[in-house]
Amino acid sequence: MKLLLCFVISALAAAYSQSSILNPNMPKPGAPAPELAFTHLLQAPDGAKADWASLHGKVVVLEFWATWCAPCIGEIPVLNSLVASVDPAKVQFISVDDEDPADVEAFLKKKPITGWIGIDTSRKVFERFGVESRPTTMVIGPDARVVSTIIRPEELKASQLLALADGKPVTLGGDVDPKVKAELEKATAEAIAEQTGDTNDAADALFEIKLTPGDPAIGGKQPNPHIMIFGPGQLDITNGAVKTLLHEGTGILPSRITSGADVPDTLYKLHVDAPGADPKLLTQAIELAISTGCHVRIEHRSETKDAYVLTAAAEAQAHFTNTPGSGFASYEHKSQTLRALNATPDQIAGALEQVLGKPVVNETGLSGVLRLSLKIDPKDLASVNESLTSLGLRLAPGRRPIELVILSPAPPPTLVRH
């Protein structure tokens, strides 16, 4: 079961910019577009091919999305409107997803998308285009060269796409039509409410934590957990087990959470909306909600263990920026790649802990956030340090107090009536 993330960066949780979470592996404007290699192509005419030779002369708008991504769903009306406003002989829209085709087709029956649907179950297209967050929109010119990787659908104009198809010089984007913005915000809010079960009854809440049951299994298949991060103290976790709720809700690393077989693998939804809360107090409140609602005992224990200590040279701070917004860092064992999207030094240390399988303690003293995609061979410490050198970071063995969390079942509370 894979964990899926989606970022919403906005006061209204609807209008957002992906510029703060760009992957440096994205193709640069002017570069040839990477090869398309869809495992399935839906809603295309019989015999149609989705390759650059067949699409030559057309502007192609690629929209990387998912059925579980509320902001992606919010963009559907905007994209459908654009499709209806352009000449299909000049502009082709392709929505790119990596989910099971059956799941996508079931979704399309409820929320139709006009244009083609490219299914990328191998994830080769996502990897070639360097897409790590969704939604991501890319515009490819009629010469199969990249025009933009940061434009948002609501910023696009049909006239711009048609002019680009005709070979005219075009600057994409511009002011967003208020009607388009309102449509986007409404559709996104509806998708968020549908996925989180939030009926907006507490829209004016000053502090809100809500824990509800997760979605049931369909055909014996458990739904994948996914996370929407809105900003500090604002997130929604859908279909997460207790360990996932605790990790994503409080920041405790999965490698430091131990749960026995007697802790049920029940799925839950966790909604947190407390942007002004003190982080330490909010963590305690989330733990209380999880402990009480999931009937688990959460025990914190400090033990001195062998660890790796992350330190930084003087030049390391230059790699970190003060870009606003929440982010994450993770390590993909298959591709041996550490990916950081607006990640703090603590989050970088957490991802390195995934690499090495041993606690990593951040003692860099650095501030800010980092964006990177870094190949790291986990075989030995020397190879890891070789990769980190470019960032001015270094790992060294040491012994440090490590806080561990032990989960065990707790009986439901007994109600006593007086």
Wavefront OBJ file of the C-alpha trace (Angstrom):
o trace
v 0.000 0.000 0.000
v 1.595 3.251 -1.069
v 1.208 6.622 0.609
v 0.022 9.394 -1.686
v 0.543 13.097 -1.049
v -1.137 16.176 -2.371
v -0.286 19.794 -1.538
v -2.779 22.642 -1.326
v -1.124 25.982 -0.613
v -3.656 28.749 -0.102
v -5.598 30.566 2.564
v -8.707 29.243 0.866
v -7.144 25.846 0.169
v -7.962 26.298 -3.486
v -5.709 28.724 -5.338
v -2.074 27.701 -5.097
v 1.311 27.890 -6.813
v 3.452 24.888 -7.542
v 6.579 27.023 -7.964
v 7.478 26.429 -4.306
v 7.571 22.657 -4.705
v 9.179 22.222 -8.106
v 11.291 19.148 -8.740
v 14.679 20.087 -10.223
v 14.386 17.045 -12.520
v 11.566 18.676 -14.479
v 12.503 19.406 -18.105
v 13.529 23.006 -18.730
v 11.577 25.269 -21.102
v 12.951 24.888 -24.612
v 14.149 21.335 -24.035
v 12.695 18.430 -26.045
v 9.763 16.895 -24.204
v 10.510 13.459 -22.717
v 8.968 10.467 -24.402
v 5.348 9.581 -23.681
v 4.729 5.911 -22.948
v 1.219 5.359 -21.601
v 0.135 1.859 -20.641
v -3.486 2.765 -21.505
v -5.050 5.604 -23.483
v -8.687 6.404 -22.682
v -11.165 8.632 -24.545
v -8.971 8.907 -27.647
v -10.270 8.106 -31.158
v -9.694 4.572 -32.408
v -6.169 4.224 -33.705
v -4.952 7.435 -32.060
v -1.408 7.427 -30.678
v -0.011 9.536 -27.868
v 3.554 10.022 -29.050
v 5.341 13.144 -30.245
v 5.467 12.007 -33.859
v 1.689 11.581 -33.954
v 1.091 14.821 -32.027
v 3.505 16.907 -34.114
v 2.065 20.325 -34.946
v -0.257 20.333 -31.940
v 0.106 22.130 -28.642
v -0.199 19.487 -25.916
v -1.339 20.293 -22.388
v -0.331 17.562 -19.939
v -2.181 17.562 -16.625
v -0.686 15.192 -14.021
v -3.496 14.327 -11.620
v -5.143 11.567 -9.558
v -8.643 10.607 -8.513
v -7.636 11.001 -4.832
v -6.262 14.535 -5.275
v -8.897 17.133 -4.365
v -7.082 20.104 -6.007
v -6.801 18.016 -9.197
v -10.549 17.415 -9.124
v -11.088 21.136 -8.552
v -9.301 21.878 -11.819
v -11.509 19.589 -13.921
v -14.174 22.243 -14.751
v -11.432 24.729 -15.721
v -9.735 22.212 -17.996
v -13.024 21.072 -19.537
v -13.841 24.705 -20.329
v -10.480 25.155 -22.041
v -10.960 21.981 -24.080
v -14.311 23.305 -25.309
v -12.725 26.654 -26.269
v -9.914 25.447 -28.547
v -9.645 23.798 -31.951
v -8.980 20.072 -31.286
v -6.923 19.961 -34.470
v -4.481 22.437 -32.890
v -4.518 21.671 -29.141
v -4.645 18.314 -27.374
v -5.288 17.935 -23.632
v -4.022 14.755 -21.954
v -4.737 14.083 -18.274
v -2.000 11.781 -16.940
v -2.714 9.389 -14.055
v -0.848 6.369 -12.643
v -3.786 4.542 -11.061
v -5.574 1.365 -12.068
v -7.530 2.040 -15.303
v -10.674 0.547 -13.744
v -10.487 3.035 -10.862
v -10.040 5.925 -13.298
v -12.935 4.814 -15.495
v -15.213 4.511 -12.439
v -14.216 8.046 -11.407
v -14.875 9.442 -14.897
v -18.463 8.174 -14.766
v -19.046 10.489 -11.796
v -16.854 13.414 -12.880
v -16.270 13.455 -16.653
v -13.036 14.857 -18.049
v -12.993 15.952 -21.671
v -9.790 15.268 -23.534
v -7.634 12.152 -23.502
v -6.659 10.220 -20.376
v -3.162 8.765 -20.405
v -2.690 5.985 -17.849
v 0.904 5.572 -16.693
v 0.853 2.535 -14.395
v 4.601 2.044 -14.931
v 5.184 5.645 -13.687
v 7.735 6.120 -16.482
v 6.043 9.311 -17.700
v 5.888 10.761 -14.175
v 9.587 9.977 -13.698
v 10.693 11.319 -17.088
v 8.882 14.599 -16.495
v 10.133 14.829 -12.896
v 6.625 15.129 -11.448
v 6.510 14.683 -7.677
v 3.428 16.673 -6.679
v -0.049 16.902 -8.129
v -1.662 18.686 -9.781
v 1.126 19.627 -12.196
v 0.436 21.168 -15.592
v 2.894 21.273 -18.489
v 2.511 22.863 -21.918
v 4.379 21.351 -24.863
v 4.702 23.297 -28.105
v 3.881 22.059 -31.617
v 7.582 21.242 -32.089
v 7.457 18.852 -29.100
v 9.544 21.200 -26.956
v 8.643 22.216 -23.421
v 7.009 25.641 -23.142
v 6.074 25.710 -19.438
v 6.135 23.445 -16.375
v 4.691 25.909 -13.835
v 1.551 27.291 -15.474
v -1.782 26.630 -13.780
v -4.910 25.777 -15.802
v -6.802 28.800 -14.462
v -4.025 31.047 -15.810
v -4.176 29.592 -19.325
v -6.133 31.320 -22.085
v -7.555 29.546 -25.133
v -6.270 32.380 -27.337
v -2.724 31.818 -26.049
v -2.805 28.103 -26.823
v -4.148 28.706 -30.339
v -1.539 31.383 -31.037
v 1.179 29.006 -29.828
v -0.151 26.320 -32.176
v 0.084 28.823 -35.060
v 3.751 29.434 -34.307
v 3.275 32.931 -32.896
v 5.372 34.222 -29.964
v 3.273 33.856 -26.813
v 3.692 34.567 -23.133
v 1.469 32.134 -21.290
v -0.577 33.099 -18.242
v -1.827 36.381 -16.901
v -4.587 37.540 -14.600
v -7.115 34.911 -13.614
v -10.724 35.601 -14.556
v -12.690 36.046 -11.287
v -15.384 33.686 -12.575
v -12.779 31.007 -13.323
v -11.198 31.493 -9.888
v -14.579 31.180 -8.180
v -15.365 28.020 -10.148
v -12.004 26.525 -9.202
v -12.386 27.347 -5.512
v -15.910 25.947 -5.386
v -14.980 22.686 -7.132
v -11.891 22.211 -4.938
v -13.807 22.903 -1.727
v -16.482 20.393 -2.768
v -13.844 17.749 -3.530
v -12.119 18.325 -0.185
v -15.435 18.097 1.660
v -16.369 14.901 -0.192
v -13.033 13.208 0.540
v -12.699 14.296 4.157
v -16.345 14.079 5.132
v -16.263 17.751 6.142
v -19.733 19.225 5.721
v -18.455 22.730 6.530
v -20.666 22.826 9.627
v -17.619 24.095 11.491
v -16.360 26.445 8.786
v -15.796 29.167 11.363
v -13.990 26.908 13.858
v -10.928 28.471 15.451
v -9.436 25.070 16.313
v -10.613 21.749 14.921
v -9.437 18.130 15.091
v -11.791 15.484 13.781
v -11.222 11.708 13.649
v -13.699 9.562 11.703
v -13.763 6.013 10.272
v -11.977 5.403 6.979
v -13.520 4.142 3.763
v -14.448 0.432 3.556
v -12.507 -2.060 1.457
v -13.862 -2.604 -2.049
v -13.585 -6.106 -3.471
v -11.266 -7.053 -0.640
v -8.862 -4.232 -1.561
v -8.046 -1.644 1.088
v -8.021 1.961 -0.186
v -4.641 3.673 -0.365
v -3.967 6.311 2.300
v -3.394 9.845 1.042
v -2.584 13.176 2.597
v -3.482 16.749 1.770
v -1.235 19.374 3.356
v -2.668 22.888 3.456
v -0.043 24.605 5.602
v 1.253 24.556 9.189
v -1.352 22.938 11.427
v -3.671 22.179 8.503
v -3.920 18.737 6.939
v -6.273 15.930 6.040
v -5.286 12.270 6.182
v -7.658 9.880 4.472
v -7.615 6.115 5.045
v -4.586 6.033 7.319
v -3.835 3.390 9.932
v -2.814 4.515 13.436
v 0.899 4.554 12.602
v 0.263 6.731 9.533
v -1.937 9.134 11.496
v 0.708 9.462 14.193
v 3.576 9.974 11.748
v 1.870 12.453 9.437
v -0.094 14.217 12.166
v 2.741 14.709 14.656
v 5.933 14.256 12.649
v 7.146 11.199 14.590
v 9.231 9.080 12.207
v 7.766 5.663 11.264
v 11.078 3.991 12.137
v 10.626 5.169 15.739
v 7.068 3.872 16.114
v 6.592 0.276 17.231
v 3.196 -1.381 17.146
v 2.509 -5.008 17.933
v 0.311 -7.366 15.956
v -2.413 -6.798 18.538
v -2.882 -3.183 17.334
v -5.662 -3.331 14.696
v -4.860 -2.086 11.197
v -8.137 -0.144 11.054
v -8.259 2.858 8.703
v -9.311 6.355 9.799
v -9.663 9.909 8.497
v -7.981 12.708 10.432
v -8.845 16.364 9.830
v -6.720 19.062 11.477
v -7.426 22.777 11.090
v -5.426 24.739 13.673
v -3.144 27.138 11.765
v -2.416 29.358 14.766
v -1.779 26.605 17.305
v 1.480 26.114 19.156
v 3.118 23.106 17.398
v 3.944 21.305 20.653
v 0.426 21.702 22.066
v -1.114 20.728 18.715
v 0.979 17.542 18.667
v -0.322 16.663 22.128
v -3.913 17.315 21.017
v -3.524 15.124 17.921
v -2.032 12.328 20.019
v -4.977 12.578 22.424
v -7.439 12.343 19.510
v -5.665 9.290 18.076
v -5.267 7.574 21.437
v -8.903 8.125 22.419
v -10.580 7.581 19.050
v -8.469 4.610 17.914
v -8.315 3.012 21.385
v -4.523 2.783 21.499
v -2.040 3.549 24.251
v 0.786 5.839 23.054
v 3.899 5.503 25.214
v 6.976 7.726 24.726
v 10.297 6.270 25.794
v 13.818 7.702 25.474
v 16.704 5.311 24.884
v 20.355 5.991 24.060
v 21.090 4.289 20.762
v 23.690 4.093 18.015
v 22.776 6.803 15.526
v 24.067 9.000 12.741
v 24.546 12.691 13.474
v 23.819 15.144 10.650
v 26.088 18.216 10.688
v 26.610 21.081 8.258
v 29.520 23.115 6.912
v 29.250 26.909 6.800
v 28.235 26.921 3.124
v 25.254 24.608 3.689
v 22.864 27.400 4.744
v 23.038 28.880 1.224
v 21.165 25.846 -0.123
v 18.153 26.492 2.154
v 15.534 29.142 1.383
v 12.795 30.865 3.372
v 10.093 29.762 0.930
v 6.723 29.575 2.741
v 4.627 26.431 2.750
v 4.778 22.917 4.128
v 6.818 20.203 2.492
v 8.255 16.734 2.918
v 11.297 14.581 2.260
v 11.291 10.897 1.399
v 13.548 8.189 0.035
v 12.573 5.886 -2.829
v 14.498 2.640 -2.435
v 13.698 1.456 -5.977
v 15.260 4.502 -7.661
v 17.652 5.210 -4.747
v 16.562 8.831 -4.798
v 16.109 11.217 -1.877
v 13.460 13.787 -2.787
v 12.853 16.956 -0.817
v 10.048 19.402 -1.541
v 10.274 22.419 0.752
v 11.741 20.116 3.404
v 13.197 21.280 6.724
v 16.548 19.964 8.034
v 14.603 17.704 10.420
v 12.672 16.258 7.475
v 15.917 15.717 5.542
v 17.301 13.844 8.564
v 14.120 11.749 8.644
v 14.522 10.788 4.976
v 18.159 9.834 5.590
v 16.921 7.637 8.424
v 14.834 5.804 5.825
v 17.977 5.352 3.724
v 20.216 3.974 6.465
v 17.737 2.178 8.695
v 19.263 3.776 11.792
v 18.256 6.928 13.734
v 19.561 10.185 12.243
v 19.780 13.214 14.533
v 19.762 16.714 13.054
v 22.487 18.851 14.653
v 23.037 21.156 11.668
v 21.581 24.296 13.254
v 20.241 25.191 9.785
v 16.963 27.013 9.127
v 14.729 27.253 6.087
v 13.650 24.609 3.574
v 15.297 22.699 0.762
v 14.249 21.402 -2.668
v 16.296 18.627 -4.220
v 16.350 15.274 -5.935
v 19.516 13.427 -4.959
v 20.754 9.960 -5.851
v 21.940 8.167 -2.713
v 23.322 4.631 -2.618
v 22.424 3.228 0.825
v 25.147 0.561 0.867
v 27.524 2.389 3.187
v 28.028 5.665 5.015
v 30.887 6.768 2.753
v 28.697 6.667 -0.368
v 25.930 8.580 1.417
v 28.370 11.274 2.539
v 29.718 11.520 -0.996
v 26.221 12.413 -2.213
v 25.655 14.891 0.637
v 28.919 16.765 0.057
v 27.371 18.985 -2.631
v 24.967 20.345 0.024
v 27.631 20.909 2.666
v 26.105 18.150 4.826
v 27.775 15.219 6.526
v 26.815 12.193 8.610
v 28.957 10.726 11.371
v 28.340 7.787 13.739
v 27.467 8.630 17.344
v 25.258 7.708 20.284
v 22.305 9.915 21.119
v 19.088 9.768 23.186
v 16.343 8.691 20.773
v 12.652 9.116 21.555
v 10.698 5.998 20.683
v 6.937 5.514 20.604
v 5.285 2.216 21.513
v 1.681 1.561 20.497
v -0.487 -0.964 22.308
v -4.245 -1.591 22.433
v -6.267 0.307 25.005
v -9.778 -0.772 25.983
v -12.627 1.610 25.131
v -13.447 3.887 28.062
v -16.168 2.776 30.419
v -18.933 5.316 30.796
v -19.963 5.840 34.389
v -23.302 7.488 35.023
v -23.835 9.452 38.230
l 1 2 3 4 5 6 7 8 9 10 11 12 13 14 15 16 17 18 19 20 21 22 23 24 25 26 27 28 29 30 31 32 33 34 35 36 37 38 39 40 41 42 43 44 45 46 47 48 49 50 51 52 53 54 55 56 57 58 59 60 61 62 63 64 65 66 67 68 69 70 71 72 73 74 75 76 77 78 79 80 81 82 83 84 85 86 87 88 89 90 91 92 93 94 95 96 97 98 99 100 101 102 103 104 105 106 107 108 109 110 111 112 113 114 115 116 117 118 119 120 121 122 123 124 125 126 127 128 129 130 131 132 133 134 135 136 137 138 139 140 141 142 143 144 145 146 147 148 149 150 151 152 153 154 155 156 157 158 159 160 161 162 163 164 165 166 167 168 169 170 171 172 173 174 175 176 177 178 179 180 181 182 183 184 185 186 187 188 189 190 191 192 193 194 195 196 197 198 199 200 201 202 203 204 205 206 207 208 209 210 211 212 213 214 215 216 217 218 219 220 221 222 223 224 225 226 227 228 229 230 231 232 233 234 235 236 237 238 239 240 241 242 243 244 245 246 247 248 249 250 251 252 253 254 255 256 257 258 259 260 261 262 263 264 265 266 267 268 269 270 271 272 273 274 275 276 277 278 279 280 281 282 283 284 285 286 287 288 289 290 291 292 293 294 295 296 297 298 299 300 301 302 303 304 305 306 307 308 309 310 311 312 313 314 315 316 317 318 319 320 321 322 323 324 325 326 327 328 329 330 331 332 333 334 335 336 337 338 339 340 341 342 343 344 345 346 347 348 349 350 351 352 353 354 355 356 357 358 359 360 361 362 363 364 365 366 367 368 369 370 371 372 373 374 375 376 377 378 379 380 381 382 383 384 385 386 387 388 389 390 391 392 393 394 395 396 397 398 399 400 401 402 403 404 405 406 407 408 409 410 411 412 413 414 415 416 417 418
